């Protein structure tokens, strides 16, 4: 063992590789040990709210884990946080994750104990499955626990979300409704004269907005925008620089750009509005369109070799 306060001596690559492997194994073991200690701490502070000796005025029993996990004293999280140098919220989350793993996700818990799954991955699964019923959580545990370390975590997270929605359709509908109610547009503090705007909207609205911004950026480039700061933005936006898309987003349909796109709009005016299509409201500059037209423009642009319709999507 090396003294942590002293720099490592000069070692060969083979020796360093052995030390790195050893350190990684110790790290996994320590993470697993922390979950085991959290379970033991919860056992030591178990409270039965149905007991005749239960005194909620003195200390209440709290069920921080999911359905089927035991209740613990409300003060145990603060004490555990003080012992490990974290806040009460972090200690409470650790106890909840550990209890969920031991009681609701036994297959995954066994893989953590044997070193097959990292503790942070298991905790994320425990957190996401907490709203599920006991039976639904058992289904997810049986379906996915053997595949956690077989693929990159982002890909597994997609499978996990799908499994959770499949296990409890009612919860999936509730989550979808809750997400729809949180749509909003907000911005971060200014820095160097710039401000970041974030919009949370329906997928169709976001795609429509990006298509409009890219169309305006195309028009800016066609009108001779030669700002050197608005250079190429990578393979996904070969002729649209990021700083050209910014003013396009700020002015989605100014009159001068509308006039530059007049041949396109004149062609569209000759078409009758198909029944069943919802016409979008008029925007600044008088540009009116439909969602179906955005899709048609994307298909036409794809045939022409120019990505307009969905350019700018991040994934």
C-alpha positions in Angstrom: 0.0 0.0 0.0 1.1 3.5 -0.8 0.9 6.5 1.6 -1.8 8.7 0.2 0.2 11.8 1.1 3.2 10.8 -1.0 3.5 10.8 -4.8 3.6 7.4 -6.5 7.2 6.2 -7.3 8.2 5.7 -10.9 6.7 2.4 -12.0 6.5 0.5 -15.3 3.3 0.2 -17.3 2.7 -3.4 -16.1 3.0 -2.4 -12.4 0.7 0.6 -12.9 -1.9 -1.6 -14.7 -1.9 -4.0 -11.7 -2.4 -1.1 -9.3 -5.2 0.3 -11.3 -7.0 -3.0 -11.4 -6.5 -3.4 -7.7 -7.8 0.1 -7.0 -10.9 -0.5 -9.2 -11.7 -3.7 -7.3 -11.3 -1.9 -4.0 -13.5 0.9 -5.2 -16.3 -1.5 -6.1 -16.0 -3.3 -2.8 -16.1 0.0 -0.9 -19.2 1.2 -2.8 -20.9 -2.2 -2.0 -19.9 -1.9 1.6 -21.5 1.5 1.9 -24.8 0.1 0.7 -24.5 -2.8 3.2 -23.8 -0.3 6.0 -26.8 1.8 5.0 -29.0 -1.3 5.2 -27.5 -2.2 8.6 -28.1 1.4 9.8 -31.7 1.2 8.7 -32.1 -2.1 10.6 -30.7 -0.6 13.7 -33.3 2.3 13.5 -36.3 0.3 12.5 -39.6 1.6 13.8 -43.0 -0.2 13.5 -45.7 2.4 13.2 -48.3 -0.3 14.0 -46.8 -1.2 17.3 -48.4 -0.3 20.6 -45.1 1.2 21.7 -44.9 3.5 18.8 -44.6 7.2 19.9 -44.8 9.5 16.9 -44.5 12.6 19.2 -41.0 11.4 20.1 -39.9 10.2 16.7 -41.9 9.3 13.6 -41.5 6.2 11.4 -40.6 7.1 7.8 -40.9 4.8 4.7 -38.3 6.3 2.4 -38.0 3.2 0.2 -40.6 1.9 -2.2 -43.6 -0.4 -1.4 -42.6 -3.2 0.9 -39.5 -1.7 2.5 -39.4 -1.2 6.3 -39.9 2.0 8.1 -37.1 3.7 9.9 -36.7 6.5 12.4 -36.9 10.0 11.0 -33.6 11.0 12.7 -31.4 8.2 11.3 -30.7 10.0 8.0 -29.3 13.1 9.8 -27.1 10.9 12.0 -25.8 8.8 9.0 -25.1 12.0 7.1 -23.1 13.4 9.9 -21.1 10.2 10.2 -20.2 10.1 6.5 -19.9 13.9 5.9 -22.9 14.3 3.7 -26.2 16.1 4.0 -29.4 14.6 5.3 -31.0 14.4 1.9 -28.0 12.4 0.5 -28.1 10.1 3.5 -31.8 9.6 3.1 -31.4 8.7 -0.6 -28.7 6.2 0.3 -30.9 4.5 2.8 -33.8 4.4 0.4 -31.7 3.0 -2.4 -30.1 0.4 -0.2 -33.5 -0.8 1.2 -35.0 -0.9 -2.3 -32.1 -3.0 -3.6 -32.3 -5.5 -0.7 -36.1 -5.9 -0.6 -37.4 -5.0 -4.0 -34.6 -5.9 -6.4 -33.0 -9.0 -5.0 -31.4 -10.2 -8.2 -29.8 -6.9 -8.8 -28.7 -6.7 -5.1 -27.0 -10.1 -5.5 -25.1 -8.8 -8.5 -23.9 -5.8 -6.6 -22.7 -8.0 -3.7 -20.7 -10.2 -6.1 -19.1 -7.2 -7.9 -21.0 -7.6 -11.2 -22.8 -4.2 -11.1 -21.5 -0.9 -9.8 -23.3 0.6 -6.9 -24.1 3.9 -8.7 -25.8 1.9 -11.5 -27.8 -0.1 -9.0 -28.9 3.0 -7.1 -30.1 4.7 -10.3 -32.3 1.6 -11.0 -33.6 1.6 -7.5 -34.5 5.3 -7.7 -36.3 4.9 -11.0 -38.3 1.8 -10.0 -39.3 3.2 -6.6 -42.8 4.4 -7.7 -43.6 0.9 -9.0 -45.6 -1.6 -7.1 -43.9 -4.6 -5.5 -45.0 -6.9 -8.3 -44.0 -4.5 -11.1 -40.6 -3.9 -9.5 -40.1 -7.7 -9.3 -40.8 -7.9 -13.0 -38.3 -5.3 -13.9 -35.7 -6.9 -11.6 -36.2 -10.3 -13.3 -36.1 -8.8 -16.8 -33.1 -6.5 -16.7 -30.8 -7.3 -13.8 -28.6 -9.7 -15.9 -28.1 -7.1 -18.6 -26.8 -4.1 -16.6 -23.1 -4.6 -17.4 -23.6 -5.9 -21.0 -24.1 -2.5 -22.7 -23.3 1.2 -22.2 -25.3 2.8 -19.5 -27.2 5.3 -21.7 -28.4 2.4 -23.9 -29.4 0.4 -20.8 -31.2 3.5 -19.4 -33.5 3.4 -22.5 -34.3 -0.2 -21.8 -35.0 0.5 -18.2 -37.4 3.3 -19.0 -39.2 1.1 -21.4 -39.4 -1.8 -18.9 -40.8 0.6 -16.2 -43.5 1.9 -18.6 -44.4 -1.6 -19.6 -44.6 -2.9 -16.0 -47.0 -0.2 -14.9 -49.0 1.4 -17.8 -51.1 3.5 -15.3 -47.9 5.0 -13.9 -46.7 5.7 -17.4 -49.9 7.6 -18.2 -49.6 9.6 -15.0 -46.0 10.5 -15.7 -46.9 11.6 -19.2 -49.6 13.8 -17.9 -47.3 15.3 -15.3 -44.7 16.0 -17.9 -47.2 17.7 -20.2 -48.1 20.1 -17.3 -44.4 21.1 -16.8 -43.9 22.5 -20.3 -42.2 25.9 -20.0 -39.6 28.3 -21.5 -36.9 29.7 -19.2 -33.4 31.2 -19.5 -30.2 31.1 -17.6 -28.3 34.1 -16.3 -26.4 36.3 -18.8 -22.7 35.7 -19.3 -20.5 37.7 -21.6 -23.6 39.4 -23.1 -25.3 36.1 -24.0 -28.2 34.3 -22.5 -29.2 30.6 -22.8 -32.9 29.9 -23.5 -34.3 26.4 -22.7 -37.7 25.3 -23.9 -39.5 22.2 -22.8 -42.3 21.4 -25.2 -44.0 18.6 -27.1 -41.8 16.7 -29.5 -43.9 17.9 -32.5 -43.7 21.5 -31.5 -39.9 21.3 -31.0 -39.4 19.7 -34.4 -41.5 22.3 -36.0 -39.6 25.1 -34.3 -36.2 23.7 -35.3 -37.3 23.3 -38.9 -38.4 26.9 -39.0 -35.2 28.2 -37.5 -33.1 26.2 -40.0 -35.2 27.5 -42.8 -34.6 31.1 -41.7 -30.9 30.3 -41.3 -30.9 29.0 -44.9 -32.4 32.3 -46.1 -29.8 34.3 -44.1 -27.0 32.3 -45.9 -28.7 32.8 -49.3 -28.9 36.6 -48.7 -25.2 36.7 -48.4 -24.6 36.6 -44.6 -20.7 36.5 -44.6 -20.1 37.0 -40.9 -16.8 35.1 -40.3 -18.0 34.1 -36.8 -20.9 32.2 -38.4 -18.8 29.4 -39.9 -19.6 25.7 -40.3 -21.0 24.0 -37.2 -19.9 20.5 -37.9 -21.1 17.6 -40.1 -24.7 17.9 -39.0 -24.9 21.6 -40.0 -22.3 21.9 -42.8 -23.6 25.2 -44.1 -25.4 26.6 -41.0 -23.1 28.1 -38.4 -24.4 28.2 -34.8 -24.3 32.0 -34.7 -26.4 32.1 -37.8 -29.1 29.9 -36.2 -29.2 32.2 -33.1 -30.6 35.3 -34.9 -32.8 33.0 -36.9 -34.4 31.8 -33.7 -34.7 35.3 -32.4 -36.6 36.4 -35.6 -38.5 33.4 -36.8 -40.2 35.2 -39.7 -39.1 38.8 -40.3 -40.7 40.5 -43.3 -37.5 40.7 -45.4 -36.8 37.0 -45.0 -40.5 36.3 -45.8 -40.0 38.2 -49.1 -36.9 36.3 -49.9 -38.8 33.1 -49.6 -41.7 34.4 -51.7 -41.4 31.8 -54.5 -41.8 29.0 -52.0 -44.8 30.7 -50.4 -46.4 31.5 -53.7 -46.2 27.8 -54.7 -47.8 26.9 -51.4 -50.7 29.4 -51.8 -51.8 27.6 -54.9 -52.5 24.4 -52.9 -55.8 24.1 -51.2 -55.8 23.6 -47.4 -56.4 19.9 -46.9 -59.2 19.0 -44.5 -58.2 17.7 -41.1 -55.0 19.7 -41.0 -54.5 22.3 -38.3 -53.3 25.6 -39.7 -50.7 27.2 -37.5 -51.3 30.8 -36.4 -49.8 33.7 -38.3 -46.4 34.8 -37.1 -44.5 38.0 -37.3 -44.0 38.8 -41.0 -47.2 37.0 -42.0 -45.7 33.5 -42.4 -48.5 30.9 -42.1 -48.1 27.2 -42.5 -49.1 23.7 -41.3 -47.3 20.9 -39.5 -47.9 18.8 -42.6 -46.1 21.3 -44.7 -43.0 21.1 -42.5 -43.0 17.3 -43.1 -43.4 17.8 -46.8 -40.6 20.4 -46.9 -38.4 17.9 -45.0 -39.1 15.2 -47.5 -38.5 17.5 -50.5 -35.3 18.7 -49.0 -34.1 15.1 -48.4 -34.7 14.3 -52.1 -32.7 17.4 -53.0 -29.9 16.5 -50.7 -30.5 19.4 -48.3 -31.4 18.7 -44.7 -34.0 21.3 -43.7 -36.9 19.6 -42.0 -35.2 18.1 -39.0 -31.7 19.6 -39.1 -30.5 20.6 -35.6 -32.1 17.7 -33.7 -29.8 16.5 -30.9 -30.8 12.9 -30.8 
